[in-house]
Amino acid sequence: MERYGHGGHAVLLIHGFATSSFLWRAVGPALSLAGHTAFAADLLGYGESDRPLEADYSIAAQAHYLDRALAGLRVPRATVVGLGVGGGVALRMAVRHAGRVEGLALVNSVAFDECPGRDVRSVQLGTARFAIRVSHGVLGAAPLLRRVLEGSVANPAAMPARLVARYLAPYVGLEGVTHLLELARALRAEDVEELDLSALRVPALIVWGEEEQWLDSGLPERLQGAIRDSTLVRIPGVGRLVPEEAPAALAQLLVELLEHEERATT
C-alpha cells in the first residue's frame, strides 16, 4: 500500500486489470498537495502484492481484503476511487461495506453485465492464439497484455514501450502467464450484477475517458441513472487509463468530489 500525504480526507485508489498501484503515481501526490491522504493499493495478486496458493482474486474478495486493509490502517472511512475492474471493487465496497465508504469515484468502471470487459476476454481468447509461446514462457504475458495496455490509451505516446514493460514486469515467464490467466478467470459478472446501486447514499463521481474501447459506450449513463447522488464527467481524447493520460484533470475532479462531501456533512 503506497501512501501519499497526511491529514484531510482519506482516499483509496484502486487500479484495474493489467495495471497496479503504479497507475496512481501522479494522482496520489496531487491529492496530497491538496491536503488529503491517498492510499494506492496493489490488489491481491497484482503488482507487488502476495500471491497465496488457492487465493480468491474475485471482485467480491478484493473488496473484503481492502475493507480489512483500511481497518488495519485505522482508516474508519474513505473516498474510494476505482478504475476498470477496480471500479467494480469500489462499487462492491460501497454497497457491501457501506460504513467504510464516504464517497465514490468510478473511472471507466465495469458495472452491471459489463464485467469483465472485452480487455479481459481478449486475454483469455489470446491464450489460444499464442499457445505455443505461452506454454514455453518465451514471451511471458507480453503478447497477451501489450494490446490491452496500448488499447487503453487514446494517445500512443501515453503508453510507450518502457511503460508497457513496467506493467508487464509481474507477469514474466510461464508462471507469470499462468497467474495472469488465474486473475482473469476470477472476474465474475455476478460480483457486480447482484449489487443494488439504488441503495448507495454517498456522493458519486463517474469519470469516463471517451476513447474507451473495452466497455459499452452507454455504460456511464446507466451508472448515473442507477446511482442517486452522482455526477458524470466525460473526458474527450482520453482512453480508459485516465490517470496516465489526464492525471491533473482527474486529480482536480477528485478534489472537487472531496469538497462536495465536506459540504454535505456540514
PAPAMAR-604940 format. One record per residue (C-alpha): residue number from 1; x, y negated, z. Coordinates in Angstrom, 2 decimals, padded with zeros to 5 digits. Layout:
<pts>
NUM:X:Y:Z
...
</pts>
This chain:
<pts>
1:000.00:000.00:000.00
2:001.56:-003.28:-001.15
3:000.69:-006.30:000.99
4:000.69:-009.92:-000.16
5:000.26:-012.70:002.40
6:-001.32:-013.11:005.83
7:-004.50:-014.76:007.01
8:-007.65:-015.80:005.20
9:-009.86:-013.12:003.70
10:-008.64:-009.57:003.17
11:-008.78:-008.40:-000.44
12:-008.35:-004.78:-001.53
13:-007.12:-004.40:-005.13
14:-007.86:-001.04:-006.80
15:-006.29:-000.07:-010.12
16:-007.80:002.29:-012.70
17:-006.81:005.39:-014.64
18:-003.30:005.43:-016.17
19:-002.11:002.50:-014.04
20:-001.08:001.88:-010.42
21:-000.80:-000.87:-007.81
22:001.90:-002.38:-010.06
23:-001.00:-003.72:-012.14
24:-001.71:-006.36:-009.46
25:001.86:-007.76:-009.20
26:000.74:-011.22:-010.41
27:-002.76:-011.36:-008.91
28:-001.70:-010.34:-005.38
29:000.84:-013.17:-004.92
30:-001.64:-015.68:-006.37
31:-004.23:-014.69:-003.75
32:-001.54:-015.01:-001.08
33:-000.69:-018.54:-002.25
34:-004.40:-019.38:-001.93
35:-004.21:-018.42:001.75
36:-005.57:-014.88:001.66
37:-004.20:-011.38:002.27
38:-004.20:-008.93:-000.60
39:-003.60:-005.19:-000.37
40:-002.79:-003.36:-003.61
41:-003.25:000.36:-003.18
42:-002.00:003.33:-005.18
43:-004.97:005.67:-005.34
44:-004.12:009.14:-004.07
45:-002.29:010.99:-006.84
46:-001.43:007.82:-008.77
47:001.71:005.70:-008.86
48:003.96:006.39:-005.90
49:001.29:007.94:-003.69
50:001.34:011.53:-002.45
51:000.11:014.49:-004.50
52:-001.09:017.03:-001.92
53:-001.82:020.52:-003.16
54:-005.51:021.05:-003.95
55:-006.30:017.40:-003.15
56:-009.58:015.84:-004.18
57:-008.93:012.97:-006.63
58:-012.58:012.20:-007.35
59:-014.05:008.71:-007.14
60:-016.02:009.68:-004.04
61:-012.91:011.00:-002.30
62:-010.83:007.94:-003.26
63:-013.47:005.65:-001.74
64:-013.29:007.63:001.51
65:-009.47:007.53:001.56
66:-009.43:003.75:001.08
67:-012.03:003.22:003.80
68:-009.77:005.18:006.15
69:-006.70:003.27:004.94
70:-008.32:-000.06:005.78
71:-009.27:001.30:009.20
72:-005.64:002.31:009.73
73:-004.53:-001.20:008.77
74:-007.09:-002.62:011.22
75:-008.91:-004.46:008.46
76:-012.57:-004.44:009.53
77:-013.93:-005.88:006.26
78:-012.50:-006.73:002.87
79:-013.48:-008.01:-000.52
80:-012.98:-005.02:-002.78
81:-011.76:-005.51:-006.34
82:-011.74:-002.58:-008.76
83:-010.73:-002.20:-012.40
84:-011.97:000.59:-014.68
85:-012.20:003.78:-012.62
86:-011.11:001.64:-009.67
87:-014.35:-000.28:-010.17
88:-016.21:002.98:-009.66
89:-014.31:003.45:-006.40
90:-015.17:-000.13:-005.37
91:-018.87:000.45:-006.13
92:-018.79:003.66:-004.11
93:-017.21:001.86:-001.16
94:-019.74:-000.98:-001.34
95:-022.71:001.43:-001.26
96:-021.46:004.28:000.93
97:-019.10:002.31:003.21
98:-021.08:-000.93:003.22
99:-019.84:-002.05:006.63
100:-016.30:-002.25:005.26
101:-017.13:-004.43:002.22
102:-017.90:-008.17:002.40
103:-017.60:-008.91:-001.30
104:-017.21:-007.04:-004.57
105:-015.42:-007.74:-007.85
106:-015.71:-005.36:-010.80
107:-013.25:-005.77:-013.67
108:-014.26:-003.83:-016.80
109:-015.63:-001.25:-014.41
110:-017.10:002.17:-015.06
111:-020.69:002.47:-013.87
112:-023.92:004.41:-014.37
113:-023.45:007.05:-017.08
114:-020.31:005.35:-018.42
115:-017.89:007.41:-016.37
116:-015.34:008.43:-017.30
117:-014.76:006.11:-020.24
118:-013.51:007.01:-023.68
119:-009.93:006.40:-022.50
120:-010.05:009.35:-020.10
121:-011.86:011.52:-022.61
122:-009.19:010.72:-025.22
123:-006.53:012.03:-022.82
124:-008.49:015.23:-022.31
125:-009.00:015.71:-026.06
126:-005.45:014.69:-026.87
127:-004.13:017.60:-024.87
128:-005.12:019.96:-027.67
129:-003.52:017.80:-030.35
130:-000.18:017.68:-028.56
131:-000.48:021.18:-027.09
132:002.99:022.45:-028.06
133:004.89:019.38:-026.92
134:002.81:019.08:-023.76
135:003.29:022.75:-022.87
136:007.06:022.32:-023.09
137:007.06:019.00:-021.26
138:009.13:017.48:-024.09
139:007.50:014.07:-024.08
140:005.64:014.27:-020.82
141:002.43:012.27:-020.85
142:003.70:009.73:-023.39
143:001.63:010.91:-026.38
144:-001.46:011.07:-024.17
145:-001.20:007.76:-022.32
146:000.56:005.36:-024.70
147:-002.54:004.98:-026.86
148:-004.70:004.36:-023.78
149:-002.39:001.67:-022.41
150:-001.89:-000.08:-025.74
151:-005.63:000.10:-026.40
152:-006.39:-001.53:-023.06
153:-004.98:-004.93:-024.07
154:-006.04:-007.24:-026.90
155:-002.57:-008.68:-027.47
156:000.10:-006.02:-028.19
157:002.70:-008.32:-026.62
158:001.00:-007.78:-023.27
159:001.89:-004.07:-023.35
160:005.50:-003.81:-024.64
161:007.39:-000.52:-024.67
162:009.16:-001.25:-021.36
163:005.82:-001.80:-019.62
164:004.36:001.36:-021.12
165:007.42:003.21:-019.78
166:006.82:001.72:-016.31
167:003.27:003.04:-016.20
168:004.31:006.41:-017.67
169:007.05:006.98:-015.08
170:004.90:009.04:-012.64
171:003.96:011.50:-015.40
172:007.32:012.65:-016.72
173:007.73:016.28:-017.84
174:005.38:019.23:-017.68
175:004.49:018.70:-014.04
176:003.53:015.11:-014.78
177:001.27:016.10:-017.66
178:-000.41:018.79:-015.57
179:-001.05:016.26:-012.81
180:-002.41:013.66:-015.24
181:-004.93:016.16:-016.55
182:-005.90:017.07:-012.99
183:-006.63:013.39:-012.31
184:-008.72:013.18:-015.49
185:-010.73:016.29:-014.64
186:-011.52:014.93:-011.17
187:-013.52:011.99:-012.56
188:-017.18:012.94:-012.32
189:-020.07:010.84:-013.60
190:-022.29:011.75:-010.65
191:-020.00:009.91:-008.22
192:-021.23:006.60:-009.68
193:-024.55:007.65:-011.29
194:-026.06:008.52:-007.92
195:-025.34:005.08:-006.41
196:-028.31:002.78:-005.75
197:-026.82:-000.58:-006.72
198:-030.01:-002.41:-005.75
199:-029.02:-001.68:-002.15
200:-025.96:-003.94:-002.38
201:-026.21:-007.01:-000.18
202:-022.85:-008.67:-000.80
203:-021.78:-011.28:-003.38
204:-020.52:-009.58:-006.52
205:-018.42:-010.80:-009.42
206:-018.41:-008.92:-012.72
207:-015.43:-009.79:-014.93
208:-015.36:-008.47:-018.47
209:-012.46:-008.65:-020.90
210:-014.40:-008.89:-024.16
211:-011.93:-006.78:-026.17
212:-012.76:-003.72:-024.06
213:-012.85:-000.66:-026.33
214:-013.28:002.23:-023.91
215:-016.68:001.35:-022.38
216:-020.05:000.31:-023.83
217:-020.27:-003.43:-024.56
218:-023.65:-003.69:-022.81
219:-022.36:-002.35:-019.51
220:-021.63:-005.72:-017.82
221:-025.21:-006.90:-018.37
222:-026.51:-003.63:-016.96
223:-024.37:-004.17:-013.87
224:-025.55:-007.75:-013.48
225:-029.16:-006.64:-013.76
226:-028.67:-003.95:-011.11
227:-026.77:-005.98:-008.51
228:-028.87:-008.68:-006.86
229:-026.29:-011.35:-005.98
230:-023.97:-011.02:-008.96
231:-022.24:-013.30:-011.45
232:-020.93:-012.21:-014.84
233:-017.87:-013.85:-016.40
234:-016.71:-012.73:-019.83
235:-013.12:-013.47:-020.83
236:-012.59:-013.67:-024.60
237:-009.45:-012.37:-026.27
238:-008.63:-010.01:-023.40
239:-008.94:-006.23:-023.12
240:-009.55:-004.03:-020.10
241:-006.28:-004.84:-018.34
242:-007.27:-008.37:-017.36
243:-004.54:-008.51:-014.67
244:-001.94:-008.03:-017.44
245:-003.37:-010.49:-019.95
246:-005.06:-013.15:-017.80
247:-003.81:-012.82:-014.20
248:-004.12:-016.52:-013.36
249:-007.71:-016.71:-014.61
250:-008.65:-013.55:-012.70
251:-006.99:-014.76:-009.50
252:-008.90:-018.06:-009.73
253:-012.18:-016.21:-010.18
254:-011.41:-014.10:-007.10
255:-010.56:-017.19:-005.06
256:-013.92:-018.68:-006.08
257:-015.66:-015.47:-005.02
258:-013.99:-015.67:-001.61
259:-015.11:-019.30:-001.28
260:-018.66:-018.20:-002.15
261:-018.50:-015.55:000.56
262:-017.30:-018.17:003.04
263:-020.23:-020.47:002.25
264:-022.68:-017.57:002.51
265:-021.62:-016.85:006.08
266:-021.68:-020.46:007.36
</pts>
